[in-house]
Amino acid sequence: MTASLNDLKKRIVSTKKTSQITSAMQMVSAAKLAKSEQAVRHYQDYAQKIREVVTHLLYANHNREEIVDETSEDGEVVTSFIDYHDLLIERPVKKTGYLVISSDQGLAGSYNSSIFQSTREMLELDHQSKDEYVILTIGDAASRFFKKMGVDVRLEINDVSDIPTFEEVRKIVSSAVQMFRDGEFDEFYVCYNHHVNALLSNYRVEKMLPIIDLDEDEAKEYELDYIFEPNKEIIMDILLPQYAESLIYGAIIDAKSAEHASRMTAMRSATDNAKDLISNLTQDLNQRRQAQITQEITEIVGGAAALEEH
């Protein structure tokens, strides 16, 4: 029984050390989450403003090419508009591009597994073969998962910092936009966990290309005359790719917030479980110690009684 008591004491000490580690990791993740949420808020302010600018520059003052159709039945001239920029044109979908965002490290609960399971189910439902889509990844876990599935990962970025700057992910973001423009895929989606709050995140598949979230009616709210230098085509050719890249970057920092929240929750759960285990082990230790003391007293009393009889 002495060996058993020593084993219990060692387990209690070991579990307390583990609890201290998980508690520290929880606090670190909470601090990272707060900074990441702040970065997301700043991005949302920027995204809202650049969206307003792009929308108004694109649609205000007939900033689209006119096509005149003179074949109407009543003889009237019918004027319609088309988008002149390739990032705005919806074309027949022969191949689809996906950017899957995961973490590089573990200890984040079901964060990665939920993304992988949902993405795999979506791919199996929407595509007949692996030749119908292109995969890009952020995070070592996603890269390893799809390679294990036998999927060709066209481009990957690992070891992204806790609050990634745009420069860190510029390569994959810019490459995704360029691959779409080059016709390597006809639609582009980002698959990630959207951060709702510290306890909740939702799997999201968000369409990034072609750009479809610009509402022409928003440009009619006010009228301004713009002077374009050198011309509108060159300006929009710079501004629209930057807007598309900013949308992808926003999804990346959103996913990072969800990762920090998931890791914080997982470490809190691990700490609580460790405390429960310590409580149970301590109770077991006390019961065994009490049983040992009772047995020793019984042996002493029994020995004293035997001496008195002699």
C-alpha positions as CSV (number, residue, x, y, z in Angstrom):
1,M,0.0,0.0,0.0
2,T,3.0,2.3,0.6
3,A,4.0,2.0,-3.1
4,S,0.4,2.8,-4.1
5,L,0.4,6.0,-1.9
6,N,3.7,7.1,-3.5
7,D,2.3,6.5,-7.0
8,L,-0.7,8.6,-6.1
9,K,1.5,11.4,-4.8
10,K,3.5,11.4,-7.9
11,R,0.4,11.5,-10.1
12,I,-0.9,14.5,-8.1
13,V,2.3,16.4,-8.5
14,S,2.6,15.6,-12.2
15,T,-1.1,16.6,-12.8
16,K,-0.5,19.9,-10.9
17,K,2.4,20.7,-13.2
18,T,0.3,19.9,-16.2
19,S,-2.5,22.1,-14.9
20,Q,-0.1,25.0,-14.5
21,I,1.1,24.6,-18.1
22,T,-2.4,24.5,-19.6
23,S,-3.5,27.4,-17.4
24,A,-0.5,29.5,-18.7
25,M,-1.3,28.4,-22.3
26,Q,-4.9,29.5,-21.8
27,M,-3.8,33.0,-20.7
28,V,-1.4,33.3,-23.6
29,S,-4.1,32.3,-26.1
30,A,-6.5,34.8,-24.4
31,A,-4.0,37.6,-24.9
32,K,-3.4,36.5,-28.6
33,L,-7.2,36.4,-29.1
34,A,-7.7,39.9,-27.8
35,K,-5.0,41.3,-30.2
36,S,-6.3,39.2,-33.1
37,E,-9.9,40.5,-32.5
38,Q,-8.5,44.1,-32.6
39,A,-6.8,43.4,-35.9
40,V,-10.1,42.1,-37.3
41,R,-11.9,45.2,-36.2
42,H,-9.3,47.4,-37.8
43,Y,-9.5,45.3,-41.0
44,Q,-13.3,45.6,-41.1
45,D,-13.0,49.4,-41.0
46,Y,-10.6,49.3,-43.9
47,A,-12.6,46.8,-45.8
48,Q,-15.8,48.8,-45.5
49,K,-14.1,52.0,-46.8
50,I,-12.3,50.3,-49.7
51,R,-15.5,48.5,-50.7
52,E,-17.3,51.9,-50.8
53,V,-14.6,53.4,-52.9
54,V,-14.3,50.5,-55.3
55,T,-18.1,50.3,-55.7
56,H,-18.5,54.0,-56.4
57,L,-15.6,54.2,-58.8
58,L,-16.7,51.2,-60.7
59,Y,-20.4,52.1,-61.1
60,A,-20.7,55.9,-60.8
61,N,-20.7,58.0,-63.9
62,H,-21.0,55.1,-66.3
63,N,-17.7,53.6,-65.3
64,R,-18.5,50.5,-67.4
65,E,-18.4,50.0,-71.1
66,E,-21.7,50.6,-73.0
67,I,-23.1,48.1,-75.6
68,V,-25.8,49.5,-77.8
69,D,-28.3,46.9,-79.1
70,E,-30.4,48.2,-82.0
71,T,-32.3,44.9,-82.7
72,S,-35.2,45.5,-80.3
73,E,-38.6,44.6,-81.7
74,D,-40.1,48.1,-81.1
75,G,-37.2,49.8,-82.8
76,E,-35.9,51.5,-79.7
77,V,-32.2,51.7,-78.9
78,V,-31.5,49.5,-76.0
79,T,-28.4,50.3,-73.9
80,S,-26.8,47.8,-71.5
81,F,-23.6,47.6,-69.5
82,I,-21.0,45.0,-69.0
83,D,-18.1,44.7,-66.5
84,Y,-14.9,45.4,-68.3
85,H,-12.6,43.9,-65.6
86,D,-11.8,40.1,-65.6
87,L,-12.1,39.9,-61.8
88,L,-15.8,40.8,-62.1
89,I,-16.7,38.5,-64.9
90,E,-18.5,35.2,-64.1
91,R,-17.5,32.5,-66.5
92,P,-18.3,28.9,-67.0
93,V,-16.8,26.9,-64.1
94,K,-14.5,24.2,-65.4
95,K,-12.2,24.2,-62.4
96,T,-12.5,25.6,-58.8
97,G,-9.8,26.9,-56.5
98,Y,-9.9,26.5,-52.7
99,L,-7.8,28.1,-50.1
100,V,-8.0,26.0,-46.9
101,I,-6.8,27.7,-43.7
102,S,-5.7,25.6,-40.7
103,S,-3.3,26.0,-37.8
104,D,0.4,25.0,-37.8
105,Q,0.2,23.7,-34.2
106,G,-2.1,21.4,-32.3
107,L,-3.7,21.8,-28.8
108,A,-6.6,23.6,-30.4
109,G,-9.4,21.1,-29.8
110,S,-11.4,20.2,-32.8
111,Y,-10.4,23.3,-34.8
112,N,-8.5,21.5,-37.5
113,S,-10.5,18.3,-37.7
114,S,-13.8,20.3,-38.1
115,I,-12.3,22.2,-41.1
116,F,-11.0,19.1,-42.7
117,Q,-14.1,17.0,-42.3
118,S,-16.4,19.8,-43.6
119,T,-14.1,20.6,-46.5
120,R,-13.7,16.9,-47.6
121,E,-17.5,16.4,-47.5
122,M,-18.0,19.5,-49.6
123,L,-15.4,18.4,-52.2
124,E,-16.9,14.9,-52.4
125,L,-20.4,16.4,-52.9
126,D,-19.5,19.1,-55.4
127,H,-16.9,17.4,-57.5
128,Q,-16.7,14.2,-59.4
129,S,-12.9,14.0,-59.4
130,K,-9.8,15.7,-58.0
131,D,-9.1,17.2,-61.4
132,E,-12.0,19.6,-61.0
133,Y,-10.4,21.6,-58.2
134,V,-7.1,23.2,-57.1
135,I,-6.1,23.3,-53.4
136,L,-4.0,26.0,-51.8
137,T,-3.3,25.8,-48.0
138,I,-2.3,28.0,-45.1
139,G,-1.1,25.9,-42.2
140,D,1.0,22.8,-42.0
141,A,-1.9,20.7,-40.8
142,A,-4.0,21.4,-43.9
143,S,-1.0,20.7,-46.2
144,R,-0.4,17.3,-44.6
145,F,-4.1,16.4,-44.6
146,F,-4.6,17.0,-48.3
147,K,-1.3,15.4,-49.4
148,K,-2.4,12.3,-47.4
149,M,-5.6,12.4,-49.4
150,G,-3.6,12.3,-52.6
151,V,-4.6,15.8,-53.5
152,D,-2.0,18.0,-55.3
153,V,-1.4,21.1,-53.1
154,R,-0.5,23.8,-55.6
155,L,0.7,26.3,-53.1
156,E,1.2,26.3,-49.4
157,I,2.4,28.7,-46.6
158,N,3.3,27.4,-43.2
159,D,4.5,28.9,-39.9
160,V,2.3,32.0,-40.2
161,S,2.5,34.2,-37.1
162,D,-0.2,34.5,-34.6
163,I,-1.4,37.8,-36.0
164,P,-0.2,37.6,-39.6
165,T,0.6,40.8,-41.6
166,F,-0.3,41.1,-45.2
167,E,3.3,40.8,-46.2
168,E,3.5,37.3,-44.6
169,V,0.6,36.0,-46.8
170,R,1.1,38.2,-49.8
171,K,2.6,35.4,-51.9
172,I,-0.4,33.0,-51.6
173,V,-3.0,35.8,-51.7
174,S,-1.5,37.5,-54.8
175,S,-0.9,34.1,-56.4
176,A,-4.5,33.1,-55.9
177,V,-5.7,36.3,-57.7
178,Q,-3.3,35.9,-60.5
179,M,-4.2,32.2,-61.0
180,F,-7.8,33.2,-61.4
181,R,-6.9,35.9,-63.9
182,D,-4.7,33.4,-65.8
183,G,-7.7,30.9,-66.0
184,E,-6.2,28.2,-63.8
185,F,-9.6,28.1,-62.1
186,D,-12.9,29.9,-62.7
187,E,-14.0,30.4,-59.1
188,F,-12.1,30.8,-55.9
189,Y,-13.3,30.1,-52.4
190,V,-11.7,30.3,-48.9
191,C,-12.5,27.5,-46.4
192,Y,-12.0,28.4,-42.8
193,N,-13.5,28.7,-39.3
194,H,-15.2,32.0,-38.9
195,H,-14.7,33.5,-35.4
196,V,-18.1,34.4,-33.8
197,N,-17.0,34.7,-30.1
198,A,-14.7,33.0,-27.6
199,L,-16.8,29.9,-27.4
200,L,-18.2,29.6,-31.0
201,S,-16.8,29.5,-34.5
202,N,-18.6,28.4,-37.7
203,Y,-17.2,26.7,-40.7
204,R,-17.5,29.0,-43.7
205,V,-16.9,28.6,-47.4
206,E,-16.7,32.1,-48.8
207,K,-16.6,33.0,-52.5
208,M,-13.8,35.5,-53.2
209,L,-13.5,35.4,-57.0
210,P,-15.1,36.6,-59.2
211,I,-16.0,39.6,-57.1
212,I,-19.8,39.6,-56.7
213,D,-20.4,41.7,-53.6
214,L,-20.3,45.1,-55.2
215,D,-23.8,46.5,-55.3
216,E,-24.5,49.1,-58.1
217,D,-27.4,50.6,-56.1
218,E,-24.9,51.8,-53.5
219,A,-23.2,54.0,-56.0
220,K,-26.5,55.8,-56.7
221,E,-26.7,57.2,-53.2
222,Y,-24.6,60.1,-54.1
223,E,-23.2,61.5,-57.4
224,L,-19.6,62.7,-57.8
225,D,-17.6,63.6,-60.9
226,Y,-14.2,61.9,-61.0
227,I,-11.2,62.8,-62.9
228,F,-9.1,59.7,-63.6
229,E,-5.4,60.0,-64.1
230,P,-4.1,58.3,-66.2
231,N,-7.5,56.6,-66.9
232,K,-10.1,54.5,-65.2
233,E,-9.0,51.2,-66.7
234,I,-5.5,51.5,-65.2
235,I,-6.8,52.6,-61.8
236,M,-9.3,49.8,-61.6
237,D,-6.7,47.3,-62.8
238,I,-4.7,48.2,-59.7
239,L,-7.6,48.8,-57.2
240,L,-9.7,45.7,-57.9
241,P,-6.9,43.1,-57.4
242,Q,-6.0,44.9,-54.2
243,Y,-9.7,44.7,-53.1
244,A,-9.8,41.0,-53.9
245,E,-6.5,40.4,-52.0
246,S,-7.9,42.3,-49.0
247,L,-11.0,40.1,-48.9
248,I,-8.7,37.0,-48.7
249,Y,-6.5,38.6,-46.1
250,G,-9.6,39.3,-44.0
251,A,-10.6,35.7,-44.0
252,I,-7.0,34.7,-42.9
253,I,-7.0,37.0,-39.8
254,D,-10.6,35.9,-39.0
255,A,-9.5,32.3,-39.1
256,K,-6.6,33.1,-36.8
257,S,-9.0,34.6,-34.3
258,A,-11.0,31.4,-34.4
259,E,-7.8,29.4,-33.8
260,H,-6.8,31.4,-30.8
261,A,-10.3,31.1,-29.3
262,S,-10.4,27.4,-29.9
263,R,-7.0,26.9,-28.3
264,M,-8.0,29.1,-25.3
265,T,-11.2,27.0,-24.9
266,A,-9.2,23.7,-25.2
267,M,-6.7,24.8,-22.6
268,R,-9.4,25.9,-20.2
269,S,-11.1,22.5,-20.6
270,A,-7.7,20.8,-20.0
271,T,-7.1,22.9,-16.9
272,D,-10.5,22.1,-15.5
273,N,-10.1,18.4,-16.2
274,A,-6.7,18.5,-14.5
275,K,-8.2,20.1,-11.4
276,D,-11.0,17.5,-11.3
277,L,-8.4,14.7,-11.6
278,I,-6.3,16.3,-8.8
279,S,-9.4,16.4,-6.6
280,N,-10.2,12.8,-7.3
281,L,-6.6,11.6,-6.7
282,T,-6.4,13.6,-3.5
283,Q,-9.6,12.0,-2.2
284,D,-8.3,8.6,-3.2
285,L,-5.0,9.3,-1.5
286,N,-6.7,10.4,1.7
287,Q,-8.9,7.4,1.8
288,R,-6.0,5.0,1.3
289,R,-3.9,6.9,3.9
290,Q,-6.8,6.7,6.4
291,A,-7.2,3.0,5.6
292,Q,-3.4,2.5,6.2
293,I,-3.6,4.4,9.5
294,T,-6.6,2.4,10.6
295,Q,-4.8,-0.9,9.8
296,E,-1.7,0.2,11.7
297,I,-3.8,1.1,14.8
298,T,-5.6,-2.2,14.6
299,E,-2.3,-4.0,14.4
300,I,-0.9,-2.1,17.4
301,V,-4.1,-2.7,19.5
302,G,-4.0,-6.3,18.5
303,G,-0.3,-6.6,19.5
304,A,-0.9,-4.9,22.9
305,A,-3.8,-7.2,23.6
306,A,-1.7,-10.2,22.9
307,L,1.0,-9.0,25.3
308,E,-1.5,-8.5,28.1
309,E,-2.8,-12.1,27.6
310,H,0.7,-13.4,28.2
